[in-house]
Every structure is written in C-alpha cells, then in structure tokens.
Amino acid sequence: MRLLRFLHFEGMRAALKHLLTAKDGETYAPARVYWCLGSVQFLVLSAWSVIAHQHEFNATDFGTGFAAILTAGGLGVWFTRKTEPGQ
C-alpha cells in the first residue's frame, strides 16, 4: 500500500513538472508557473469569497474572470515560446 501511494505521488509530481517546464523538460518556464499560480489563486479566492464571506456566486462573472486568466496565461506562454530552451 505504501508503494502504491509513493508511485501515485511520483506520477503526479512528474505530470506537474511536465506542465510547468519548457520544451527541454528541466527548465521551469516563468510564464507557465505564474499562469498556474494565478489560476489556483483565483479558484481559492473565489471559494473564500463564497464560503467565508457568504457572497453570492455568479457563474457568469466567475467564468469571464477565469477565461481572462486562462487566455492571458496562454498568450504569455505563446509569446515566450521562442525564448524557451530547446530539446
């Protein structure tokens, strides 16, 4: 059972590293890291607003804001694609 947990953790760690690194698989790309942090922060603060402060959840506003974050992150990765270290 311990081995199974270890393998699962390592698999998640490898997947996360693959998402956040440049083409070479070793160098962390700042645009991707900031994109991930911004997305997580948006989700956490949205949940905090609804749960802790009892604000009403508006799906349209949430979707629009999250779409803006995802679009900006995608553009950031696209703009920096030529400066990433190659394979």
Residue pairs with C-beta under 8 A, 6 or more apart in sequence:
17 25
18 25
19 32
19 36
20 28
20 29
20 32
20 33
20 36
21 27
21 28
21 29
21 32
22 28
22 29
22 32
22 84
22 85
23 84
23 85
23 86
23 87
24 84
24 85
24 86
24 87
25 87
26 85
27 84
27 85
29 77
29 80
29 84
30 80
31 73
31 76
31 77
31 79
31 80
32 73
32 77
34 73
34 76
35 69
35 72
35 73
35 74
35 76
35 77
38 69
38 72
38 73
39 66
39 69
39 70
39 73
42 65
42 66
42 69
43 66
46 57
46 62
49 55
50 56
50 57
